[in-house]
Amino acid sequence: MRSASPIVATLLLAAIAVAASIVLYSSVVELTSKTSLEETTFQIIILDAYRETPPDGAYTYYLHYYLPTTVSLNWADVFNYCKERGMFLPMPRNWGELNKLIEIIDEKGWIAVYTGLYQDVSASLPEEGWYYITNDPLEKNLWAAYEPSDDGGPESVSMVEGNYLGTPGLHDINGQQSREVICEKIGIGFYIRNRSQSSIDLKSLNMRIYHPEEGLMAIIPLNTRFSFEANVAGVTSTFSIDPIKCNRYVIPPGESARCSLQAIPFNVEKEPSYVRICLSGRGLEICDVT
């Protein structure tokens, strides 16, 4: 916690159960801001973090799950299909995640699925300018042998290929062909309950996510939207996705909001089994554990 003025914080821990979710801890924080001789309590917030129950047919992997579908779509349509369902294109960031996707592809008898990795439109070489849809760069070499290659002409999006053709790993592709679909979701969310006398604007807050061993994993303002341009099958289009989705962003007194994590850049080598979620703003940080 950091503060430019005195802050009083009171924590209350309790176990809570909700439908289709389990709330493991609840944190109640009362903030008091003192200016001159006047003391004003300006917020009372309850933060409840929870783990979502994966849908039937999903494959769980640490903090997220992969959901195979029954549709076949091109890259742009897969992006929108997953986004409309509160999910996103798979974004393998380490060998564990990549191998999990290959395992699912092989089990389904598929050849490949698209991923949330695209090449910046200004890149001039096949290996340059690869980013995730969360706008952070590809840092690990997860490419299959001899990839990326542009061997089919300009190939500015990517797919994960299984073992069916003997070349498992990431491949660059133009994104035009329809392929089977896997959507990914981070199975974490939180409730924010407002016990103050005034409304809370969530878009004025930041979310911090802490790894239990490696520390801070991500800082995401709740008003963030990831936007990017990608060349799919020779057509440059603009795409966007919200990293955090809430059912409301202004919480009136006595009411609550429910938020879920969507496209968050968890770029860590060792995946944690739980994280600490914190909200910060006005010199405050309150946390809860999933």
TITORTOR-172115 format. One record per residue (C-alpha): residue number from 1; x, y negated, z negated. Coordinates in steps of 0.1 Angstrom, whole numbers. Layout:
vodo resi NUM	east X	north Y	up Z
...
END
This chain:
vodo resi 1	east 0	north 0	up 0
vodo resi 2	east 13	north -35	up 8
vodo resi 3	east -3	north -68	up -2
vodo resi 4	east 4	north -105	up 0
vodo resi 5	east -20	north -111	up -29
vodo resi 6	east -29	north -89	up -59
vodo resi 7	east -50	north -59	up -50
vodo resi 8	east -67	north -35	up -75
vodo resi 9	east -74	north 0	up -61
vodo resi 10	east -94	north 27	up -78
vodo resi 11	east -93	north 63	up -63
vodo resi 12	east -120	north 89	up -69
vodo resi 13	east -115	north 124	up -54
vodo resi 14	east -144	north 148	up -48
vodo resi 15	east -152	north 178	up -26
vodo resi 16	east -182	north 173	up -3
vodo resi 17	east -198	north 196	up 22
vodo resi 18	east -217	north 184	up 53
vodo resi 19	east -235	north 202	up 81
vodo resi 20	east -210	north 218	up 106
vodo resi 21	east -181	north 201	up 88
vodo resi 22	east -163	north 203	up 55
vodo resi 23	east -151	north 172	up 37
vodo resi 24	east -121	north 181	up 17
vodo resi 25	east -115	north 148	up -2
vodo resi 26	east -132	north 115	up -7
vodo resi 27	east -114	north 83	up -16
vodo resi 28	east -132	north 53	up -30
vodo resi 29	east -112	north 21	up -29
vodo resi 30	east -123	north -12	up -44
vodo resi 31	east -104	north -43	up -32
vodo resi 32	east -101	north -75	up -52
vodo resi 33	east -85	north -106	up -36
vodo resi 34	east -76	north -135	up -59
vodo resi 35	east -71	north -170	up -45
vodo resi 36	east -64	north -198	up -70
vodo resi 37	east -88	north -193	up -99
vodo resi 38	east -115	north -175	up -78
vodo resi 39	east -117	north -137	up -77
vodo resi 40	east -138	north -122	up -50
vodo resi 41	east -144	north -86	up -43
vodo resi 42	east -147	north -84	up -5
vodo resi 43	east -150	north -47	up 3
vodo resi 44	east -158	north -13	up -12
vodo resi 45	east -151	north 15	up 12
vodo resi 46	east -155	north 53	up 10
vodo resi 47	east -133	north 72	up 34
vodo resi 48	east -142	north 109	up 40
vodo resi 49	east -119	north 129	up 63
vodo resi 50	east -131	north 162	up 76
vodo resi 51	east -122	north 191	up 99
vodo resi 52	east -147	north 199	up 127
vodo resi 53	east -160	north 234	up 133
vodo resi 54	east -149	north 244	up 168
vodo resi 55	east -176	north 255	up 192
vodo resi 56	east -181	north 291	up 202
vodo resi 57	east -154	north 302	up 227
vodo resi 58	east -128	north 276	up 216
vodo resi 59	east -92	north 285	up 209
vodo resi 60	east -79	north 268	up 178
vodo resi 61	east -43	north 255	up 177
vodo resi 62	east -33	north 237	up 145
vodo resi 63	east -52	north 203	up 145
vodo resi 64	east -69	north 207	up 178
vodo resi 65	east -87	north 233	up 200
vodo resi 66	east -90	north 242	up 236
vodo resi 67	east -124	north 249	up 251
vodo resi 68	east -126	north 268	up 284
vodo resi 69	east -156	north 259	up 306
vodo resi 70	east -176	north 275	up 334
vodo resi 71	east -170	north 247	up 359
vodo resi 72	east -144	north 241	up 386
vodo resi 73	east -136	north 204	up 394
vodo resi 74	east -108	north 182	up 409
vodo resi 75	east -86	north 162	up 386
vodo resi 76	east -106	north 130	up 385
vodo resi 77	east -139	north 149	up 378
vodo resi 78	east -122	north 170	up 351
vodo resi 79	east -111	north 138	up 334
vodo resi 80	east -146	north 124	up 334
vodo resi 81	east -162	north 158	up 325
vodo resi 82	east -141	north 162	up 294
vodo resi 83	east -144	north 125	up 284
vodo resi 84	east -182	north 126	up 286
vodo resi 85	east -181	north 155	up 261
vodo resi 86	east -159	north 136	up 236
vodo resi 87	east -129	north 156	up 247
vodo resi 88	east -99	north 151	up 271
vodo resi 89	east -77	north 168	up 296
vodo resi 90	east -52	north 191	up 278
vodo resi 91	east -19	north 173	up 270
vodo resi 92	east 8	north 198	up 262
vodo resi 93	east 36	north 180	up 244
vodo resi 94	east 57	north 209	up 232
vodo resi 95	east 64	north 245	up 241
vodo resi 96	east 39	north 258	up 216
vodo resi 97	east 10	north 239	up 231
vodo resi 98	east 21	north 248	up 267
vodo resi 99	east 24	north 285	up 258
vodo resi 100	east -10	north 284	up 242
vodo resi 101	east -26	north 270	up 274
vodo resi 102	east -7	north 296	up 295
vodo resi 103	east -21	north 324	up 272
vodo resi 104	east -56	north 312	up 277
vodo resi 105	east -52	north 309	up 315
vodo resi 106	east -38	north 344	up 316
vodo resi 107	east -66	north 358	up 294
vodo resi 108	east -92	north 342	up 316
vodo resi 109	east -76	north 356	up 348
vodo resi 110	east -72	north 320	up 362
vodo resi 111	east -43	north 305	up 381
vodo resi 112	east -40	north 270	up 367
vodo resi 113	east -59	north 242	up 350
vodo resi 114	east -53	north 204	up 352
vodo resi 115	east -36	north 185	up 324
vodo resi 116	east -37	north 149	up 312
vodo resi 117	east -4	north 140	up 327
vodo resi 118	east -1	north 116	up 356
vodo resi 119	east 27	north 98	up 375
vodo resi 120	east 29	north 60	up 374
vodo resi 121	east 19	north 46	up 408
vodo resi 122	east 52	north 27	up 410
vodo resi 123	east 74	north 58	up 407
vodo resi 124	east 95	north 65	up 438
vodo resi 125	east 109	north 100	up 429
vodo resi 126	east 90	north 132	up 420
vodo resi 127	east 106	north 134	up 385
vodo resi 128	east 101	north 97	up 376
vodo resi 129	east 73	north 79	up 357
vodo resi 130	east 53	north 108	up 341
vodo resi 131	east 29	north 97	up 314
vodo resi 132	east 1	north 112	up 293
vodo resi 133	east -33	north 96	up 295
vodo resi 134	east -25	north 81	up 261
vodo resi 135	east 1	north 60	up 279
vodo resi 136	east 31	north 76	up 262
vodo resi 137	east 58	north 91	up 284
vodo resi 138	east 66	north 128	up 289
vodo resi 139	east 96	north 134	up 268
vodo resi 140	east 102	north 172	up 270
vodo resi 141	east 110	north 191	up 301
vodo resi 142	east 80	north 214	up 303
vodo resi 143	east 81	north 217	up 341
vodo resi 144	east 81	north 251	up 358
vodo resi 145	east 112	north 260	up 379
vodo resi 146	east 119	north 235	up 408
vodo resi 147	east 91	north 211	up 395
vodo resi 148	east 81	north 184	up 400
vodo resi 149	east 87	north 185	up 437
vodo resi 150	east 61	north 167	up 458
vodo resi 151	east 64	north 197	up 481
vodo resi 152	east 27	north 192	up 492
vodo resi 153	east 31	north 155	up 499
vodo resi 154	east 26	north 129	up 472
vodo resi 155	east 17	north 148	up 440
vodo resi 156	east 9	north 124	up 412
vodo resi 157	east -11	north 145	up 386
vodo resi 158	east -3	north 178	up 370
vodo resi 159	east -16	north 212	up 361
vodo resi 160	east -5	north 241	up 339
vodo resi 161	east 0	north 273	up 358
vodo resi 162	east -2	north 307	up 342
vodo resi 163	east 17	north 339	up 350
vodo resi 164	east -5	north 350	up 379
vodo resi 165	east 18	north 336	up 406
vodo resi 166	east 50	north 341	up 385
vodo resi 167	east 57	north 304	up 380
vodo resi 168	east 43	north 294	up 346
vodo resi 169	east 46	north 259	up 333
vodo resi 170	east 38	north 224	up 344
vodo resi 171	east 34	north 217	up 382
vodo resi 172	east 28	north 184	up 400
vodo resi 173	east -2	north 184	up 423
vodo resi 174	east -23	north 159	up 443
vodo resi 175	east -54	north 167	up 422
vodo resi 176	east -78	north 172	up 451
vodo resi 177	east -84	north 210	up 447
vodo resi 178	east -111	north 222	up 424
vodo resi 179	east -98	north 243	up 395
vodo resi 180	east -112	north 259	up 364
vodo resi 181	east -114	north 235	up 334
vodo resi 182	east -101	north 235	up 299
vodo resi 183	east -110	north 205	up 277
vodo resi 184	east -90	north 197	up 246
vodo resi 185	east -102	north 181	up 213
vodo resi 186	east -86	north 171	up 181
vodo resi 187	east -109	north 186	up 155
vodo resi 188	east -106	north 158	up 130
vodo resi 189	east -130	north 130	up 121
vodo resi 190	east -140	north 108	up 92
vodo resi 191	east -169	north 89	up 76
vodo resi 192	east -166	north 53	up 64
vodo resi 193	east -193	north 43	up 39
vodo resi 194	east -198	north 6	up 31
vodo resi 195	east -207	north -2	up -5
vodo resi 196	east -201	north -39	up -2
vodo resi 197	east -224	north -68	up 1
vodo resi 198	east -212	north -76	up 37
vodo resi 199	east -207	north -58	up 69
vodo resi 200	east -175	north -41	up 78
vodo resi 201	east -160	north -45	up 113
vodo resi 202	east -141	north -13	up 121
vodo resi 203	east -124	north -29	up 151
vodo resi 204	east -105	north -51	up 127
vodo resi 205	east -88	north -20	up 111
vodo resi 206	east -60	north 2	up 121
vodo resi 207	east -58	north 40	up 117
vodo resi 208	east -25	north 56	up 106
vodo resi 209	east -19	north 93	up 108
vodo resi 210	east 8	north 109	up 86
vodo resi 211	east 25	north 143	up 92
vodo resi 212	east 30	north 161	up 58
vodo resi 213	east 67	north 166	up 65
vodo resi 214	east 77	north 141	up 93
vodo resi 215	east 58	north 111	up 80
vodo resi 216	east 40	north 86	up 103
vodo resi 217	east 27	north 102	up 135
vodo resi 218	east 6	north 75	up 150
vodo resi 219	east -7	north 40	up 145
vodo resi 220	east -39	north 33	up 164
vodo resi 221	east -60	north 1	up 161
vodo resi 222	east -97	north 11	up 162
vodo resi 223	east -103	north -13	up 190
vodo resi 224	east -77	north 4	up 213
vodo resi 225	east -86	north 17	up 247
vodo resi 226	east -61	north 36	up 269
vodo resi 227	east -63	north 25	up 305
vodo resi 228	east -41	north 36	up 335
vodo resi 229	east -40	north 39	up 372
vodo resi 230	east -34	north 73	up 389
vodo resi 231	east -31	north 84	up 425
vodo resi 232	east -54	north 113	up 430
vodo resi 233	east -55	north 129	up 465
vodo resi 234	east -41	north 97	up 480
vodo resi 235	east -66	north 74	up 463
vodo resi 236	east -55	north 51	up 434
vodo resi 237	east -82	north 48	up 407
vodo resi 238	east -84	north 33	up 372
vodo resi 239	east -92	north 55	up 343
vodo resi 240	east -98	north 48	up 306
vodo resi 241	east -104	north 67	up 274
vodo resi 242	east -110	north 57	up 237
vodo resi 243	east -86	north 73	up 213
vodo resi 244	east -112	north 71	up 185
vodo resi 245	east -149	north 73	up 190
vodo resi 246	east -174	north 60	up 164
vodo resi 247	east -211	north 60	up 165
vodo resi 248	east -210	north 24	up 154
vodo resi 249	east -183	north -2	up 148
vodo resi 250	east -201	north -27	up 126
vodo resi 251	east -213	north -11	up 93
vodo resi 252	east -240	north -30	up 75
vodo resi 253	east -240	north -30	up 36
vodo resi 254	east -250	north 4	up 22
vodo resi 255	east -246	north 22	up 55
vodo resi 256	east -220	north 44	up 71
vodo resi 257	east -203	north 53	up 104
vodo resi 258	east -189	north 86	up 117
vodo resi 259	east -158	north 86	up 138
vodo resi 260	east -139	north 114	up 156
vodo resi 261	east -104	north 115	up 170
vodo resi 262	east -102	north 120	up 207
vodo resi 263	east -70	north 112	up 227
vodo resi 264	east -44	north 106	up 200
vodo resi 265	east -6	north 108	up 209
vodo resi 266	east 5	north 135	up 185
vodo resi 267	east 41	north 138	up 198
vodo resi 268	east 57	north 160	up 172
vodo resi 269	east 79	north 191	up 175
vodo resi 270	east 64	north 209	up 145
vodo resi 271	east 26	north 209	up 145
vodo resi 272	east 11	north 203	up 110
vodo resi 273	east -18	north 223	up 97
vodo resi 274	east -32	north 191	up 81
vodo resi 275	east -27	north 154	up 82
vodo resi 276	east -33	north 123	up 61
vodo resi 277	east -56	north 97	up 77
vodo resi 278	east -53	north 62	up 65
vodo resi 279	east -72	north 30	up 74
vodo resi 280	east -54	north -3	up 69
vodo resi 281	east -63	north -40	up 72
vodo resi 282	east -62	north -72	up 51
vodo resi 283	east -32	north -58	up 32
vodo resi 284	east -50	north -26	up 23
vodo resi 285	east -43	north 10	up 31
vodo resi 286	east -67	north 38	up 20
vodo resi 287	east -60	north 74	up 28
vodo resi 288	east -77	north 108	up 28
vodo resi 289	east -64	north 143	up 36
vodo resi 290	east -79	north 167	up 62
END
